[in-house]
Amino acid sequence: QVQLVESGGGLVQAGGSLRLSCAASGMIFSVVAMAWYRQAPGKQRELVATISTGGTIKNYVDSVKGRFTISRDNAKKTVYLQMNSLKPEDTAVYYCNSVPSRPGNYWGQGTQVTVSS
């Protein structure tokens, strides 16, 4: 059974940094393109960053370009999101999933990121 467990969120001041992690199990991680998504209160979930199976191709939503970096370690079955220069508008619950996203167990509990001004 697939399980994705996000961690690393927290409360940080504007301009600060956080590193999110997502540990995968129950899937052949190395053959799945992965992504980070986020959902802010009252808003739809949005795609933040994607990474190819080998980690060489990365894409970002315009609002995080130059501030966030996605990476992966296939040996550890983990995908990361380094977030720098955080802004209050980055406040959201962050999730990892495949790209395109898959339903059910592919959505974990997420990790809350709160950026204070």
N, C-alpha and C positions, 0 to 999 in steps of 0.2 A: 504494500500500500504506500502510495506516495505521501511524503510528508515534507513540508518546507517550513523551517523554523527561523523566523527573523529575530534579530537582537541588535542591541547597540544604540537604540534610541535614548532620548532623554530631554532634559531642559537645558537650553544653552542660550546665551545672550547673542544678540545680533552681531555678526562678524566672527562668531566662533565656528568650531568644526566638530563633526561627529563622523564616526565610521560605522556603517551598518554592515551586518553580516547575515547571510542566509544559508543555512545548512540544509542540504537536500538528502533524502533517503528514499529508497524504494523506486528509484528510477535510474536509467543509464544516463547520468548527468552529462557526460562528455559529449553526447550527441544531441543535446538540447540547447538551442539558443535561449538565453535567459534575459530577464528584464527586471527592473525595479519600477513599481507603480506607486502612486500615492493618492490618498483621498483626504481632502480637507473637509471640515465640517460644512454641511450644506451643499457640497459640490460633488460632481461626478468623479469617479476614479480616473486618473490620467496616467499615461505612460511617461515615465521620466527618462529612462535610459535603457538601452539594449546592448547586448554583447553577443557576438557570434560564438559558435561552439569552441573554436580554438582561441578565442579571446582577442583576435586581431582586428575585428571590425566592431566599432562602437558608435552608437548614435545617441544624441541627447535632445531633449526638448529645448527649444530656444532659451527658455527662462533659466536653465541651469548650466548652459554651455559656459565653459571656462571656470566653473566653480565646483562642479561634481565630476567624479571619475568613477566609472564602473570597471570592475576587474573580476577575474574568476580564478579559482585554483581547482582544476579538474581532479587532481589527486585527493583533495580534501572535500570534493563535492560541495564547494562553497562559492557563493558569489558575494561580492562586496560593493559597497557604495561609499566612497570617500566624499564627504560634503564639507566644503570650505566656504568661507564668507557667507555664512547662513543669514537669511533674511526672515523677517516675521512671516512673509508669504510662503515660506517653505514649511510652515507648520502643517502637519498632516500625519495620518497613519501611513507608514510605508510598508509595502508588500513586495515580495519577489514572486515571480511566476515565470513560466516559459513565454516565448513570443512566437506566434500569437498565444495569448493566455488560454489556459485550460481551466475548466470548471472544477467544482467539488474540492477534493483534498489538495488541489494545487494552490488554493487560497489558504494561507496560514492565518495566524492571529494578527500578524503585522506587528510593527513596533512604532510607538508614538514618538514623534519628533515635535518639540515645542520650542519655538524661537521667540524670545522676549525682546522687545524693543528698548 
